Amino acid sequence: MRDPGTLDPDGADLVLGVLASTRAVRRYRSEPVPEQVLARLLFAATRAPSGSNRQGFRFLVLRDGPGAARAKALIGDAARRLWAAKEVADGYGTGTGAAADSPKARTARTMRAFVDGFEDIPVVILAGIVRHREGTDELLGASVYPACQNLLVAARASGYGGVMMTWHRAVEPELREVLAIPDDVFLAATITLGRPVGGTGAVRRAELHHLVFEDRWGEAPGWAVDPPGSRFTRWRD
Ligand SMILES: Cc1cc2nc3c(=O)[nH]c(=O)nc-3n(C[C@H](O)[C@H](O)[C@H](O)COP(=O)(O)O)c2cc1C
């Protein structure tokens, strides 16, 4: 067997391809995620680094048990409220968003369907981390968000998709009570998971030279060039 710690050039390309197509997926087929897939994704999540390798991260999987139903309803209600407020605040229905086929209007429709059907999402995972001493939420988050991204990348590689969010924060006291989450756990993220509806295209980001500097802040090195075929968002400084 090959040493699992090494990758041939094709393997490296494959990994890069998966990374570069791990997009936020918010539309799911109504089919369960098999337990062996869940085990694989959570294995990937728990391969992530954490400070001092303390592994304080914990993942609470919500599928269709009684706790899950109540928790999904709580987060779903929060999601609907938060999205409704953001939709207005960010002008999704005005300006270019007024045209039904505009990107803004399409995003708004996807988001509306996502929050309206939150309770039917096959899997919702709460990612938390046990506080070992007082620290800022940012520092704690730094030891759990890499695991969240590992999970999403592994999902993409396995034909699944999801999105990470922080909507649980609006209903955190209620969630803690319903799910018996101890006070010393920092709840870092909510992750939804399922089989995507439709295909997954390439992630779009700004061109590398906007984002990478060398030697001095703001100075892009000549080597900071995106691979051929990369897709981009409009650059907003
Ligand atoms: C810290 C963080 C918070 C996020 N919060 C939300 C959220 O509340 N609701 C949501 O639908 N997506 C949320 N997202 C997902 C982002 O909107 C998404 O990753 C981003 O738009 C990039 O999408 P793309 O990878 O498909 O281009 C969050 C992502 C991160 C990293």
Ligand as a Chemical Component Dictionary entry (heavy atoms), coordinates in Angstrom:
data_LIG
# 
_chem_comp.id                   LIG 
_chem_comp.type                 NON-POLYMER 
_chem_comp.pdbx_formal_charge   0 
_chem_comp.three_letter_code    LIG 
# 
loop_
_chem_comp_atom.comp_id 
_chem_comp_atom.atom_id 
_chem_comp_atom.alt_atom_id 
_chem_comp_atom.type_symbol 
_chem_comp_atom.charge 
_chem_comp_atom.model_Cartn_x 
_chem_comp_atom.model_Cartn_y 
_chem_comp_atom.model_Cartn_z 
_chem_comp_atom.pdbx_ordinal 
LIG C1  C1  C 0 -17.776 32.560 9.366  1  
LIG C2  C2  C 0 -18.805 32.245 8.325  2  
LIG C3  C3  C 0 -20.121 32.558 8.560  3  
LIG C4  C4  C 0 -21.100 32.252 7.619  4  
LIG N1  N1  N 0 -22.410 32.517 7.909  5  
LIG C5  C5  C 0 -23.380 32.140 7.037  6  
LIG C6  C6  C 0 -24.741 32.299 7.361  7  
LIG O1  O1  O 0 -25.097 32.792 8.424  8  
LIG N2  N2  N 0 -25.672 31.882 6.451  9  
LIG C7  C7  C 0 -25.311 31.307 5.269  10 
LIG O2  O2  O 0 -26.201 30.926 4.493  11 
LIG N3  N3  N 0 -24.014 31.148 4.925  12 
LIG C8  C8  C 0 -23.050 31.547 5.783  13 
LIG N4  N4  N 0 -21.721 31.368 5.462  14 
LIG C9  C9  C 0 -21.353 30.824 4.145  15 
LIG C10 C10 C 0 -20.799 31.930 3.248  16 
LIG O3  O3  O 0 -21.835 32.771 2.821  17 
LIG C11 C11 C 0 -20.105 31.276 2.042  18 
LIG O4  O4  O 0 -19.095 30.430 2.528  19 
LIG C12 C12 C 0 -19.500 32.322 1.132  20 
LIG O5  O5  O 0 -20.518 33.107 0.569  21 
LIG C13 C13 C 0 -18.676 31.701 0.029  22 
LIG O6  O6  O 0 -19.484 30.855 -0.725 23 
LIG P1  P1  P 0 -18.832 30.019 -1.929 24 
LIG O7  O7  O 0 -17.711 29.241 -1.331 25 
LIG O8  O8  O 0 -19.951 29.182 -2.450 26 
LIG O9  O9  O 0 -18.329 31.013 -2.923 27 
LIG C14 C14 C 0 -20.734 31.652 6.398  28 
LIG C15 C15 C 0 -19.387 31.332 6.162  29 
LIG C16 C16 C 0 -18.441 31.599 7.114  30 
LIG C17 C17 C 0 -16.995 31.203 6.837  31 
# 
loop_
_chem_comp_bond.comp_id 
_chem_comp_bond.atom_id_1 
_chem_comp_bond.atom_id_2 
_chem_comp_bond.value_order 
_chem_comp_bond.pdbx_ordinal 
LIG C1  C2  SING 1  
LIG C2  C3  SING 2  
LIG C2  C16 DOUB 3  
LIG C3  C4  DOUB 4  
LIG C4  N1  SING 5  
LIG C4  C14 SING 6  
LIG N1  C5  DOUB 7  
LIG C5  C6  SING 8  
LIG C5  C8  SING 9  
LIG C6  O1  DOUB 10 
LIG C6  N2  SING 11 
LIG N2  C7  SING 12 
LIG C7  O2  DOUB 13 
LIG C7  N3  SING 14 
LIG N3  C8  DOUB 15 
LIG C8  N4  SING 16 
LIG N4  C9  SING 17 
LIG N4  C14 SING 18 
LIG C9  C10 SING 19 
LIG C10 O3  SING 20 
LIG C10 C11 SING 21 
LIG C11 O4  SING 22 
LIG C11 C12 SING 23 
LIG C12 O5  SING 24 
LIG C12 C13 SING 25 
LIG C13 O6  SING 26 
LIG O6  P1  SING 27 
LIG P1  O7  DOUB 28 
LIG P1  O8  SING 29 
LIG P1  O9  SING 30 
LIG C14 C15 DOUB 31 
LIG C15 C16 SING 32 
LIG C16 C17 SING 33 
# 
